[in-house]
Amino acid sequence: MLLTQTPKLTLFSSRLTSPRHVCLYLRRGGAFQVRAIATPADTAEGFEEMAASTMRKYYMLGGKGGVGKTSCAASLAVKFANSGHPTLVVSTDPAHSLSDSFAQDLTGGLLVPVEGPDSPLFALEINPEMAREEFRSATQTSGGTGVKDFMDSMGLGMIAEQLGELKLGELLDTPPPGLDEAIAISKVMQFVESPQYSMFSRIIFDTAPTGHTLRLLSLPDFLDASIGKILKLRQKITQATSAIKSVFGQDENKADSTDKLEKLRERMVQVRELFRDTDSTEFIIVTIPTVMAISESSRLCASLKKEQVPVKRLIVNQVLPPSASDCKFCAMKRKDQTRALDMIKSDSELMGLNLIQAPLVDVEIRGVPALRFLGDIVWK
Ligand SMILES: Nc1ncnc2c1ncn2[C@@H]1O[C@H](COP(=O)(O)OP(=O)(O)OP(=O)(O)O)[C@@H](O)[C@H]1O
């Protein structure tokens, strides 16, 4: 079948060989050629395009613990700021290391200006404990142990039993993992929407290690269902005890906490939408060339795709730089790294991503000049 014709080259057929590759069958005169090309989903733009638009963009960097997420996130933030973008870099990892990376005290849960770059660069280390407390205080007065105690004290054991069956007490006393990070992200979204912070055109999240991110992604649906149950139960309880409650004068307080829960649910949905927004968001996976890290990255990538999170780039950090004379240890290490890098090429999840290799450098990457150096290697 003739699809397109140029004076010299004829495309006579094309076939989708994998979800991310198209095979083109070409003919030039009597000779045949087969060419594999990436589908548009594959093509991640370079840094110039990442910095081109003035529209606000969010970048989330995630991966296994210790692979260099913070270093890559901080170096991207410095590069954006030096390209004229007022930038905010946020750590939602409970074990923050932004302060160490910038060699500056950024603790305290407030925006701190980072000294050095050409345009404003601010950093924020979010305190996840505070976010968790917010959830606890909202739920405990609206269907958790607070309501359970109240029901018990009113002798309404049956409804209290229902609470037990739903395991709500458990849920509310130990909030699900990932919730603190989701709340932290939604808080950042709230304040960057205010006119005071509208100047930020690039917002970078240095996220918690993979496990947290995976849970965070499935959290909105889980919470949606759980909070939905709590609110339904809350409604039942309100009806059953309205007469008693009016005597005790608790109506106002309960309505307040129900509002809070509904707002929390809305915010979780907002976070999910942000993660899925292909126009404004990109999730960048950071890994190292080891079999374990690549396997974990592959699982992360599959989960991101399942959750419809846009992912185009894979940074393989700490790759041994070329050397003419490897010692025995380095030669072994290089062999291992080559094997891991080969895994990426045949991994169905990772093979279509834009691969960025960052070398293992012989100095610790700390402070803006070092981050600028790393940024110029990674973000091209
Ligand atoms: N390419 C590199 N070459 C040399 N050292 C590096 C490189 N990338 C990161 N490092 C160093 O590795 C250590 C861990 O890096 P970093 O804190 O960025 O990782 P992380 O993935 O954010 O860790 P965590 O999961 O603990 O937050 C740091 O000491 C950092 O300076």
The ligand as an SDF file (V2000), in Angstrom:
LIG
                    3D

 31 33  0  0  0  0  0  0  0  0999 V2000
   26.4760   11.8250   39.8460 N   0  0  0  0  0  0  0  0  0  0  0  0
   26.9320   11.8060   41.0870 C   0  0  0  0  0  0  0  0  0  0  0  0
   28.2400   11.6600   41.3360 N   0  0  0  0  0  0  0  0  0  0  0  0
   28.7080   11.6240   42.5970 C   0  0  0  0  0  0  0  0  0  0  0  0
   27.9440   11.7010   43.6900 N   0  0  0  0  0  0  0  0  0  0  0  0
   26.6130   11.8360   43.5110 C   0  0  0  0  0  0  0  0  0  0  0  0
   26.0410   11.8980   42.2120 C   0  0  0  0  0  0  0  0  0  0  0  0
   24.6910   12.0450   42.3640 N   0  0  0  0  0  0  0  0  0  0  0  0
   24.4490   12.0640   43.6700 C   0  0  0  0  0  0  0  0  0  0  0  0
   25.5810   11.9370   44.3820 N   0  0  0  0  0  0  0  0  0  0  0  0
   25.7350   11.8830   45.8420 C   0  0  0  0  0  0  0  0  0  0  0  0
   24.9740   10.7710   46.3140 O   0  0  0  0  0  0  0  0  0  0  0  0
   24.3910   11.0570   47.5760 C   0  0  0  0  0  0  0  0  0  0  0  0
   22.8880   10.8540   47.5090 C   0  0  0  0  0  0  0  0  0  0  0  0
   22.3460   11.7780   46.5930 O   0  0  0  0  0  0  0  0  0  0  0  0
   20.9120   12.4280   46.8020 P   0  0  0  0  0  0  0  0  0  0  0  0
   20.7250   12.9250   48.1980 O   0  0  0  0  0  0  0  0  0  0  0  0
   20.7220   13.3860   45.6880 O   0  0  0  0  0  0  0  0  0  0  0  0
   20.0120   11.1330   46.5970 O   0  0  0  0  0  0  0  0  0  0  0  0
   18.4400   10.9220   46.9100 P   0  0  0  0  0  0  0  0  0  0  0  0
   17.9620    9.9360   45.9030 O   0  0  0  0  0  0  0  0  0  0  0  0
   17.7490   12.2260   46.9450 O   0  0  0  0  0  0  0  0  0  0  0  0
   18.5140   10.2970   48.3440 O   0  0  0  0  0  0  0  0  0  0  0  0
   17.2820   10.0540   49.3950 P   0  0  0  0  0  0  0  0  0  0  0  0
   16.4210    8.9930   48.7900 O   0  0  0  0  0  0  0  0  0  0  0  0
   17.9990    9.6030   50.6120 O   0  0  0  0  0  0  0  0  0  0  0  0
   16.5990   11.3740   49.5270 O   0  0  0  0  0  0  0  0  0  0  0  0
   24.7820   12.4930   47.8910 C   0  0  0  0  0  0  0  0  0  0  0  0
   25.9190   12.4690   48.7180 O   0  0  0  0  0  0  0  0  0  0  0  0
   25.1300   13.0920   46.5360 C   0  0  0  0  0  0  0  0  0  0  0  0
   26.0870   14.1500   46.6220 O   0  0  0  0  0  0  0  0  0  0  0  0
  1  2  1  0
  2  3  1  0
  2  7  2  0
  3  4  2  0
  4  5  1  0
  5  6  2  0
  6  7  1  0
  6 10  1  0
  7  8  1  0
  8  9  2  0
  9 10  1  0
 10 11  1  0
 11 12  1  0
 11 30  1  0
 12 13  1  0
 13 14  1  0
 13 28  1  0
 14 15  1  0
 15 16  1  0
 16 17  2  0
 16 18  1  0
 16 19  1  0
 19 20  1  0
 20 21  2  0
 20 22  1  0
 20 23  1  0
 23 24  1  0
 24 25  2  0
 24 26  1  0
 24 27  1  0
 28 29  1  0
 28 30  1  0
 30 31  1  0
M  END
$$$$
